[in-house]
């Protein structure tokens, strides 16, 4: 069944209205977060239905009877209306099973399921239902400029490069942080008119977690400082997930610093990698990488036990 993966800005460039108006049928779109979902779903064309609009329904309220009535019952007054199903991860199990076992005829309608994050319902649908399946993937940690510009474009907000650099250096690379910053700046400087860095610095204070500083502490085997910062800070799951992903890459470099061999000039970070790698055995690094892998999965699933796990790691670091 057709499926594709995109980063938000690439998807927007290729699909300015999110879906193809000329290709009706079943759609399932899984977004990386609710802010990217909001931006892209707002671009759905109003001409989705004969009445010039589409109907938004909550997945939790849908039953097999509802689908039979809307898509399988002939009516003299039918207008071939289309529907957008929001919070699709909350679809009742009975309804999900019914949809997978009863193919709908959607030649003249759109049925769009929107998932604001990863979902087993999406994965199951992709295997059992004929339709278009689209995954919008989270920006990688080094794609902060593309991420910021994607969100600013939603507000028609034009920022000078020095302001962009300040926001990238000051904020975590998350849709939440960039969306809130862009919304605030657009309120004070509509469209970015007359915006100056000194005013931005007063409105938006830095709150970015310094990955390299933390990696340096951990690399020098000062694990107590590393975990103390994490347990003492009010960090959200996205911030933690980004850090744990970064740390796995960092420890891999400690395990195999040969990437430095071909460089004519080593950065401060490269030199630190070479120095710290001597303090670790391969088995020690493998163990720590495994721990960070587990922590990343816990952050990705928004586990309520993650904070306790970090406290335990902090206590065991002494």
Legacy VTK file of the C-alpha trace (Angstrom):
# vtk DataFile Version 3.0
C-alpha trace
ASCII
DATASET POLYDATA
POINTS 318 float
0.000 0.000 0.000
1.460 3.435 -0.912
3.433 4.982 1.916
6.055 7.681 2.194
8.275 9.429 4.733
9.033 13.139 4.718
10.612 15.872 6.779
8.107 18.712 7.350
9.659 21.313 5.009
10.153 18.828 2.175
6.574 17.616 2.502
5.219 21.171 2.471
7.198 22.011 -0.650
5.842 18.967 -2.517
2.351 19.038 -0.975
1.361 22.695 -0.417
-2.220 21.612 0.389
-1.206 18.481 2.355
-3.213 16.131 0.122
-3.895 15.864 -3.584
-7.365 17.304 -4.185
-7.713 15.187 -7.317
-6.932 11.920 -5.540
-9.827 11.026 -3.265
-9.836 8.079 -0.895
-8.358 6.953 2.418
-5.461 8.900 3.955
-3.525 8.321 7.167
-0.963 10.938 8.172
1.314 10.424 11.164
2.979 13.629 12.366
6.100 13.984 14.505
4.327 16.346 16.927
1.132 18.338 17.387
2.635 21.629 16.152
3.727 20.229 12.805
0.303 18.577 12.617
-1.399 21.927 13.211
0.669 23.688 10.540
0.126 21.088 7.819
-3.512 20.268 8.547
-4.421 23.954 8.334
-3.417 23.753 4.674
-6.097 21.251 3.747
-8.134 22.711 0.869
-11.669 23.793 1.706
-12.923 22.190 -1.519
-12.679 18.670 -0.098
-16.414 18.112 -0.354
-19.354 19.041 -2.511
-20.468 21.521 0.142
-17.115 23.296 0.057
-15.992 22.132 3.476
-14.972 19.021 5.372
-16.215 17.669 8.668
-13.901 17.238 11.626
-14.688 14.349 13.974
-12.948 12.915 17.029
-11.690 9.341 16.667
-12.770 8.411 20.195
-16.430 9.001 19.243
-16.485 6.855 16.105
-18.311 3.523 15.919
-18.806 0.944 13.153
-22.408 2.168 12.850
-21.164 5.691 12.124
-18.971 4.476 9.249
-21.784 2.365 7.853
-24.123 5.334 7.911
-21.679 7.795 6.343
-19.966 5.580 3.779
-22.064 2.486 3.115
-25.698 3.624 3.263
-27.242 5.013 0.098
-29.139 8.241 0.644
-31.117 10.504 -1.653
-29.621 13.460 0.176
-26.006 12.263 0.228
-23.474 14.937 -0.711
-20.369 12.742 -0.678
-19.044 14.620 2.309
-15.439 14.139 3.440
-14.192 13.736 6.978
-11.060 14.567 8.930
-10.565 12.260 11.925
-8.478 13.924 14.642
-6.594 12.254 17.516
-6.803 9.027 15.525
-4.678 7.134 18.045
-7.804 7.142 20.257
-9.907 5.160 17.799
-11.799 2.430 19.733
-10.406 -1.072 19.180
-13.773 -2.353 17.943
-13.991 0.405 15.320
-10.385 -0.118 14.233
-11.015 -3.844 13.681
-14.217 -3.137 11.761
-12.454 -0.733 9.400
-9.699 -3.255 8.724
-12.235 -5.959 7.914
-14.708 -3.867 5.911
-13.128 -1.946 3.000
-14.861 1.363 2.291
-15.701 2.644 -1.169
-14.237 6.154 -1.248
-14.233 7.018 -4.949
-15.952 10.361 -4.329
-14.894 11.163 -0.750
-11.903 11.855 1.436
-11.440 10.065 4.740
-8.355 11.461 6.483
-6.981 10.054 9.729
-4.592 12.425 11.513
-2.149 11.086 14.106
-0.252 13.731 16.169
2.480 11.202 17.012
3.522 7.592 16.574
0.635 5.159 16.899
0.028 1.417 16.693
-3.289 2.196 15.009
-1.419 3.848 12.121
0.973 0.899 11.836
-1.915 -1.571 11.771
-3.875 0.440 9.202
-0.809 0.643 6.956
-0.700 -3.168 6.782
-4.414 -3.835 6.319
-6.108 -0.898 4.601
-5.716 0.330 1.047
-4.896 4.011 0.998
-2.235 6.695 1.204
0.039 6.496 4.274
2.314 9.409 5.076
4.818 9.806 7.909
6.135 13.256 8.782
9.399 12.644 10.602
10.941 14.736 13.373
13.737 17.099 12.346
17.196 15.754 13.119
19.134 17.615 15.783
21.374 19.398 13.262
18.436 20.637 11.158
17.453 23.430 13.542
17.616 26.183 10.891
15.311 24.311 8.500
13.001 23.537 11.422
12.876 27.170 12.554
12.289 28.486 9.026
9.484 25.971 8.459
7.643 27.249 11.537
8.336 30.916 10.793
6.849 30.417 7.320
3.593 29.359 8.977
3.387 32.817 10.575
4.670 34.576 7.425
7.414 35.752 9.727
10.662 36.934 8.121
13.630 37.059 10.483
17.128 38.436 9.869
19.937 35.907 10.099
21.310 37.251 13.389
17.902 36.698 15.024
17.663 33.181 13.585
21.131 32.387 14.919
20.185 33.694 18.357
17.047 31.537 18.488
18.941 28.451 17.311
21.642 28.986 19.924
19.165 29.790 22.698
16.315 27.314 22.188
15.987 23.559 21.957
15.377 22.206 18.474
11.733 21.343 19.159
8.557 22.470 17.444
7.182 23.641 20.783
10.099 26.018 21.441
10.223 27.419 17.910
6.435 27.715 17.607
6.145 29.649 20.879
9.039 31.941 19.923
7.687 32.613 16.422
4.195 33.270 17.789
5.543 35.780 20.331
7.765 37.571 17.827
4.931 37.814 15.316
2.753 39.357 18.006
5.287 42.105 18.721
6.721 42.408 15.210
4.041 41.325 12.688
5.719 39.678 9.732
9.110 40.512 11.253
8.875 44.226 10.499
11.496 46.375 12.269
12.703 43.442 14.334
16.050 43.904 16.057
18.198 41.405 17.925
18.365 43.436 21.149
14.568 43.340 21.471
14.444 39.630 20.712
17.010 38.965 23.449
14.777 40.726 25.972
11.641 38.864 24.882
13.131 35.371 24.607
15.653 34.160 27.159
18.016 31.237 26.478
16.904 27.853 27.818
18.889 25.463 25.643
20.508 22.400 27.142
24.233 22.428 26.297
24.756 18.984 24.789
28.481 19.449 24.273
29.132 20.578 27.847
27.205 17.616 29.231
28.957 15.232 26.829
32.290 16.621 27.973
31.435 15.911 31.611
30.303 12.397 30.819
33.310 11.739 28.583
35.657 12.701 31.397
33.757 10.199 33.586
32.126 12.924 35.655
28.789 11.142 35.393
27.513 12.621 38.661
27.550 16.154 37.188
25.865 14.905 34.020
22.947 13.286 35.834
22.761 16.044 38.440
22.005 18.573 35.695
19.280 16.318 34.280
17.608 15.622 37.616
17.788 19.271 38.721
16.382 20.710 35.473
12.783 20.933 34.295
13.303 19.247 30.937
10.536 17.932 28.718
10.585 14.566 26.972
11.644 16.033 23.625
14.664 17.740 25.179
15.698 14.527 26.908
15.176 12.394 23.820
17.358 14.744 21.764
20.111 14.618 24.390
20.051 10.814 24.696
20.256 10.449 20.916
23.208 12.854 20.863
24.949 10.957 23.658
24.779 7.661 21.774
26.523 9.279 18.813
29.058 10.862 21.145
29.902 7.557 22.842
30.236 5.854 19.466
32.887 8.437 18.576
34.677 7.705 21.844
34.628 4.021 20.933
36.012 4.671 17.455
37.767 8.070 17.181
39.298 7.113 13.830
37.022 9.658 12.110
39.602 12.242 13.249
42.402 10.612 11.243
41.473 12.202 7.931
41.073 15.717 9.292
43.777 18.271 8.544
42.696 20.343 11.524
41.016 19.064 14.671
38.301 21.048 16.420
38.153 21.423 20.190
35.483 18.732 20.195
37.666 16.355 18.152
40.599 16.837 20.523
38.344 16.121 23.479
37.112 12.934 21.828
40.680 11.714 21.367
41.571 12.549 24.959
38.487 11.074 26.601
38.481 7.900 24.491
41.624 6.752 26.296
39.761 6.626 29.615
37.135 4.138 28.444
37.133 0.476 27.518
34.962 -0.764 24.665
32.781 -2.761 27.062
32.197 0.295 29.270
31.116 2.382 26.291
28.823 -0.353 25.005
27.153 -0.542 28.403
26.601 3.231 28.534
25.301 3.315 24.942
22.786 0.637 25.881
21.636 2.739 28.845
21.200 5.833 26.672
19.280 3.749 24.142
16.867 2.708 26.877
16.579 6.311 28.089
15.849 7.534 24.564
13.039 4.984 24.188
11.615 6.011 27.569
11.669 9.680 26.529
10.117 8.876 23.151
7.258 6.986 24.830
6.928 9.730 27.476
7.380 7.201 30.264
6.368 8.570 33.690
9.180 6.446 35.174
11.949 8.248 33.278
12.608 10.835 35.991
13.025 8.077 38.578
15.421 6.242 36.258
17.559 9.383 35.959
17.635 9.760 39.732
18.815 6.165 40.072
21.549 6.745 37.498
22.587 9.857 39.431
22.815 7.972 42.734
24.753 5.107 41.152
27.299 7.530 39.663
29.005 8.106 43.021
LINES 1 319
318 0 1 2 3 4 5 6 7 8 9 10 11 12 13 14 15 16 17 18 19 20 21 22 23 24 25 26 27 28 29 30 31 32 33 34 35 36 37 38 39 40 41 42 43 44 45 46 47 48 49 50 51 52 53 54 55 56 57 58 59 60 61 62 63 64 65 66 67 68 69 70 71 72 73 74 75 76 77 78 79 80 81 82 83 84 85 86 87 88 89 90 91 92 93 94 95 96 97 98 99 100 101 102 103 104 105 106 107 108 109 110 111 112 113 114 115 116 117 118 119 120 121 122 123 124 125 126 127 128 129 130 131 132 133 134 135 136 137 138 139 140 141 142 143 144 145 146 147 148 149 150 151 152 153 154 155 156 157 158 159 160 161 162 163 164 165 166 167 168 169 170 171 172 173 174 175 176 177 178 179 180 181 182 183 184 185 186 187 188 189 190 191 192 193 194 195 196 197 198 199 200 201 202 203 204 205 206 207 208 209 210 211 212 213 214 215 216 217 218 219 220 221 222 223 224 225 226 227 228 229 230 231 232 233 234 235 236 237 238 239 240 241 242 243 244 245 246 247 248 249 250 251 252 253 254 255 256 257 258 259 260 261 262 263 264 265 266 267 268 269 270 271 272 273 274 275 276 277 278 279 280 281 282 283 284 285 286 287 288 289 290 291 292 293 294 295 296 297 298 299 300 301 302 303 304 305 306 307 308 309 310 311 312 313 314 315 316 317
